[in-house]
Each structure stands twice: as C-alpha cells, then as structure tokens.
Amino acid sequence: MRKKNNKTTVQTEQYTPYDVSGKISSDAFEVLGADAKSMESLARPSVSFMKDAWNRIRKSRVAVICMIILGLIILGAIFCPMLTPFSYSEQNVAFQNKPIMSPDSVTGQMHIFGTDALGRDVFSRVWYGARVSLTVAIAVALIDCLVGVIYGGISGYFGGAVDNVMMRIVEIISGIPYLIIVILLMTVMERGLGTIIVAYSLTGWTGMARLVRGQVVGLKEQEFVIAAKSMGASPARIIGKHLVPNVLSVIIVNITLDIPNVIFTEAFLSMLGLGIAPPKSSWGIMANDAIKVFQMFPTQLVIVALFICVTMLSFNLLGDQLRDAFDPKLRR
C-alpha cells in the first residue's frame, strides 16, 4: 500500500493476455491437439437423391393418403370383378334400377351399389370400369413417356438443324385435335381399348417430348456430359446413361399428372359413344347411361362420378407432392 493525497489505494495484480509490446501472449491459448474421432464423424448421414425424395414423400400426409387411395382403387379394379357374385354384363330387366344394398330376387346376394336400367350390378360394373379406365390411362402414359423421352432426348442432345426439324414436326402434330384422330380411327378400326390407346398416343407424346427436350438442352453442357464425350461415349449412351436419369424426376411427375387427363379423356369419349363397345363397362359408359335416369335415380351417376373425381384428385395431389419432393427449388 502507498499513501497519496491522504487517500489509501490498493494496487492488485490483474491477468492480461497482452504482453508489454501489446501483442497477445501465447499463455492465453491452450493446445488441445487433433480429435480424430470428431474428424471422422459425419455431421449428416449421406443420402441419395431418390432416398431423400422418398423420405420427403413419406412425411407428407397428403401424399401418403393419396397413395393409399390409389392403391385401394387399383387392388379393387384387379380383384373385385373376380370376387363379386354378379357379372358386369349380366342383365335382369325385372330387377332394374334398384337402390343401394338391395338383395337379388333370384340369388339373394346383395347389390351393394344397386342396379342400373338393365338390371346389371353397379358394383361390379364400377370396378370393371375402373380396370378399363386405369388400363387405358397407364398404357397411354407409358407409351407417351417412352416415345416422348426418346424423341425429346435426341432432339435436345443434337440440337441445330435436327432440333429445328424435330420440333416443327411436334408442333404440326400438336395442332391436330386428338378428337379428329379418334373419329378417323373409329371408321377404320374396331371400337375397343386398342383403338383408344393408339388414338390418344398418336398425339399425347408431344408434351413429354417438349419437356424432356428442354431439360436435355440445359444439361448437355454440364461437366459430366463433356467428360463422357471426351471419353468416347456414344450419343445413345450419353442420352440413356447420363441425361435421362437426371430428368427422371421430371418424367415421373409428368406421368403422374398425365394419368388423370387420360382418365377424363376416356370417360369423355365413352360418353360420346367413341369409347369401348358395349356390353363392356367403363366409367364413361356408366356416366352416359346414368345421365338418362339421373332425375329419378341420381345415385347411379353420383357413384361413378365420385370414383372418377377421387381418382383424378388423388393423382393430381400426388403429382404436386412428387414435384415438391423432386424439385430442389420447391423444397420447404
């Protein structure tokens, strides 16, 4: 202690990290060394693109509900026509236009959805119609996907004059209304599933071709494509092994959104009498028959319309969820 101006002050030593020159002293640091265990640990597990997308889909309640609904409809379309005691084409005019849950006068079996104007079981016809409508939709979607991916991939990869010629062909085909093609084919071909699939597939692939072409144009200048070219890979290998897998997510989403359009088109054509030939059943034929007796027996139209709406809505919502899961820009 020292005495200054009659005041007593106490000086205490305080630790400072700075030395006399003002630089930070080495005593302020502690050497910990390398932690090999923490260096080898992964902050986030490695996940592939498809697995990450699947995890996002599983977390979406809407996507899960839509997949369950579509799974039940597909299973019903496969097995219900075989399990029901009534045939979709069996007629019983004496038991026509019966309400829901009506017992059959001959067999005593229950008509779950009632009967139509010709006494045919609506339940068996709905599920057989689901089989027909889904068969047409899936077949057309797969054909459009195959043709559109090949055509769009070739056009986008080669570019230049090849791209110009191929895209002009697409524009010409897109300008032809598909309804005209269907009517022309109906005059030379027998009405049936094959005619509808061929008619819609002749013009339906153009949208997929344009989509794939745009994606390939953006990817063909990437480093991995240039590396494949420098290693001598053929154009077919580059398109099939490098470009198409990178646009696979866009293709899947487009197929999911294209199926409900085909279902609606098939129902529309069947209502116009351009679909499959009776006595076979489809949702469009059932809707056309139910409209004639809608005022007296509205449940016949409500049932088939409900199946069409639920199926189309499920595919559309599932397609939106797949787009959000596959597109990094839209991920939340």
N, C-alpha and C positions, 0 to 999 in steps of 0.2 A: 504494500500500500504506500501511496505517497500523498502528501498534503499539498493542495493547490487552491489558492484563493479561499482559504478557510473551509474548503469542501473536501470531503474524503471521497475518493473514487477508487474503484476496484477494477483492475485490469485482469481479464481472464483470457486464456488462450482459446481460440476457436479454430476448428479444422477447415481449411480451404483447399480445394483441388488445384489451385493455381500456385505456381512457384514464384520466385522473386521476379523473374522475367515476364510474368503474365501468361505463360503457356500452361496448358493443362498438364498436371503431373501424372506420371504413369501409375502412381498409387491409387488413383481414382478408378482404375479398371481392374477387373478380375478375369483371369484366363480360365475359361470353362473347358475348352477343348471341343472336339467334334463328337456329336452324338450320332453314332452310326445307326442306332435303332430308329431315331426320329427321321433321319435322312432317307432311310429305305421305306418308311411307311408312306402310304398313299393317302392324300387328303380326301380324294373322292374316287371310288372304285371305277374302273374302266367299263363303259357300257357302249355297246354297238348302237348304231343309229336305229335299227329296227327294234331292238330291245327297249331302247329309250322311248320310242314311239308307242310300243305296246304298253309300257308302264303308264304313259300318259292316258292312253285309251282306257285302261283298267280303272284309273282314278276318276274318270268321267262317268257320272251316274247316268247321264243321257245315253252315252254310247253303250253302256252295259245293258240298259233296259231295251234299247233298240235291237241289239244283237240277240237278246233272249226272245223278243217278239218275233224276229225274223227266223230264228232257229225253230221256234214252235210252229210257225206257218210252213216252213219247209218240211219239217217232220210230218205235219198233218197232211200236206199235199202228197207225201210219199206213202204213208201208211193208212190214213183214214179211208180212202176209197176202197182199200182191201179189207178193212175191218168192219165197215158198215154193212148191215144186213140187206140194204137196198142198193140196186144198181142205179147209176146216174141216168140211164136211158129207159128204165123200166116205167111204163105208163099204167095208170089206173084211173081212168076217167071218172069212175064212180067215187073216187076219193080225192077230188081235186080241190085246191085252194083251202087246205086245212090249216088251222093256226099252229103256232109253236107248241111242241110237246103233245102231239095228237097220236093216239095209238092206231096202228093199222087195223083195218076191219078184218083182214084175212089172216095175217101172221101174228097180230097182237104186238108187234115190235113198235117202238116209239119213233115217231118222226120228230127229231129234235128241233129242226127249223121249219117244220110243216111241209106242205106240198105246194106245187105250182099249179098252173091252169090245166096241165095234162096229168096231174096226179103223180108227178115224179118227186122223189125225195129231194128237198132243197139242200139238206146237209151234205149228202153225197155229191150233189152237183156243185156245191160251193168248193169242196175240197178237190174234186176233179178239175174244176175250172182254175183253181189255184195252181194245180200241176201244169196245166196247159199254159197259163199266163206266165208263170215263172220259167218254164222251159223256153218259151219264146224270148223272154227278156234276157235270160242268162246266155242263151245261144247267140242272140244278136249282139249282146255286149262283148262276148268273147271274140266273135268274128270281126266286129268293128275295132277291137283292141289289136288283134293280130295284123289286120290289113293296115290300120292307121299307124301302128308303130313302125312297121317295115317301110311303108311309103314315106311317112314323115321323117324317119331316120335317114333314109337315103337322100331325100331332098335337102334336109338341113346340113348333112355332112358334106356333100359335094358342092352345093351352092352354085353360084354363077348361072350359066345358061340352063343347066339341068334343073336347078331350083325354080327358075322362072317358068320353064315349060311345065313342070310337075304342078306348081301352084296354080297355073292357069287352068289346067285340067280339073283341079279340085274346085275352082270357082265355077267352072261350067257345070260340073255335077251337082254342086250345091244349089245352083239356080234352078234345077229341075225339081218340082214338087214331088215328094215321095208318093202322094196320093195318086198322081197320074201314072206313076210306075206300077203301083199296086193294081190299078184298074186294067192297065195293059197286060200285066202278067196274068190276071184272073181270066182274061179272054183266051189265053193260050195254055194255061196251066190249070190243073185241078185244085179246087179250094182245099186248103189244109195248112198244117204247121209249116211244111217246107216252103210253100209259096209265100207266106207271111215273112218267114225268116229271110228268104232270098230277096224279097221286095224291099224290106227295110234295110238290109245290109248293103244293098247297092248304093245307097246314099248316106247311110248312117256313119260310115267310117271317116268321112271328111273332117268332122270336128276333132277326132282324135289325131288325125294326120297333121292338122294345123298346130295343135297343142304340142305334139312331140317335135315337130319341126322347129318351133320357136325355142324349145328347151335345148335341142341339139345345137342350134346356132350359137347359143350362149355358152355352151360347154366345149365346143370343138377347139377353141383356142386356149383351153386350160393346159397347165403344165403336164398333167398325166397323159393327155391325148398327144401332145407334142412328143413326149418321151416314147409313147407306144409307136408313133410314126418313125421316130429315129431308130428304133429297134427293128424295124421292118415288118410291123404288124399290118395285115391286110385290112382294107376298109370294112369288110364283113366282120372281122374280129374286133376291130375298134368299136364299131356300132353295137355289136352284140355283147361284148365283154366289158366295155368301158362306158359307153354313152347311155345305153338303155337301162342298165342297173341304176344309174344316177338319176334317171327320171322315173323310176319305178313307183315312187310315192305319188307323183302326179298322175300316173296311169291308174293306180288303184283308186284314187279319189274320183277320177273322171268316170271309171266304170261304175262305182257306187252311185254316182249321181245320174248316170245314163240309164240304169235299170228302171227306175220309176217312170221315165219318159217312154220307154218301150212298153211298159205295162199299160200306161194310159193310151198309147197309140193302138195297141192290140185291142183294148176294150172299145175304143172309138171305131176301129174298122169293123169289129164284130157287130156293133150296134148298127152300122150302115149296111150290114149284110155282106161285107167283104172279108170276113174272118173265116174261121174254120166252119165246115159244113155240119149242120145238124145230122144226127142226134147228139154229136159230141158237145161237150159243155165247155164254156169259158166264161169269165166274169162279164165280158161284153155282151155275149148272147143272153146271159141271165138278166142283165140290166135291161136289155131291149125287151125281153119277154115280160119283165116285172113292170115296166112303164105302162104297158097296156092295161094292167089291172091295178094301177097304183092307188086310185081313189077308193077302191073297195078293199084291197089287201096291201096296204103300204109296207108291211113288214118284209115282203119279198124283195123290194128294192132297197130297203134300209139295210138288210143283212149283207147283200152283195156290195152295196156302196160302202158299208163300214169296212169290209175286208179290203177293198181297193184303197180306201183312204188311209187305213192303218199301215198297209204295206208300203205305199208310196211315201207316207210321212216318216216311217222308220228308216227307209233307205236314204231319204234326204237328210234327216238329222244325223244319221251315222256318217254320211259323206261329209257333213260340216265338221263333225268331230275328228274324222280322219284328216281333213285338211288342216285343222288346228294342230294336230299331233305331228304331222309330217313336215309342215312348213315352219322353219325356224323363225321366220319373221312374225308369225302369228301366235307363237307360243307365249303363254302367260307366265 
